[in-house]
Amino acid sequence: MSLAHSVDHSSTPQPPIPSRISPVAQTVLAAAASRPPVPDPPKEDVVTWQAIAAQAATDEPGMVEAVALVTTAGVITDVAAGVEDGEVEGARYFVATPEDLAEDDERALFFIHGGGFTFGGGPTARRSTQIIAGAYGVKTYGIDYRQLPEAPFPAGLDDVVAVYREILRRHRPGSVAVAGQSGGSNLSAALLLRARDEGLPFPVAVGLISPPADLTQSGDTYKTNAFTIPPGGLTNMADFYRGGYPLDHPYVSPLFGDYTADFPPTILTAGTRDFLLSDTVRLHRKLLKAGVRTELHVWEGAPHGMFNGRAPEDYEQVAQVREFLEDAWNAARA
């Protein structure tokens, strides 16, 4: 399948900021509107791709914190979490444990960060694992998977599968949940398809936060919400990420996968200003038609990534996903 055509932003004006969202959310939208998105470079421009990755690879605490929130849709809580480093089959991962977690709590959350398959790794992945562990109140595995420009598909997904296998060696499948944001939710959905194809047990539940499920960009909101993304949309990034595979390969664009009723319960979230809203809605409909127990939650005025972890709506989203996962864990223990 060929790449989608570029989006004409001149026909998609910036709408007014909604008055019924929180004041913090309004401030975030106003700030975003003042910074027009910058187009991704073509994949041949490796130097610029390296600069994009390097800009977000800093170990400066303030930047690490900001990028960690953006690439997870997480929120800061007063729950501290210790973190340990690990490696399996060359894939680097982190394990963060809330300090107040009961010793007999066997639950584990494998949370895969986003970042356009380009950033969010390194020190940021370590910190984001801590943030998610505190926000979800559970032992959390994070991953520093290989990314662009050095490692297009399937390198990152191979790392995710390797870490998932390691988690299954440590935990019962009924105690493991998987979740991810943006590119991380693409990898989460692709992980399910690979797990099925490779005979691995499914997790007990899945959280897909604003998933780029269709890198062919055929969804409606790539156009109706085009004011939130760079000219050309995801075209250059998708062309680079896919490596030598077609864009509609199910592991690249999970919307095109085959789903059956035995897939785990899944919650999907997005916002009305998210250019990935159509991807999220369409994947939700596909799961429903397959007989999978699934929920869709959409936040008013929210762009891709919500409101940078700063608004009440961000805390609502985390609480919604956490409740869904906890219900699944409780049902598995019953």
Summary of the structure (lengths in Angstrom):
residues: 334
radius of gyration: 18.4
end to end distance: 45.3
largest distance: 56.7
contacts: 1190
relative contact order: 0.16
helix: 40%
strand: 15%
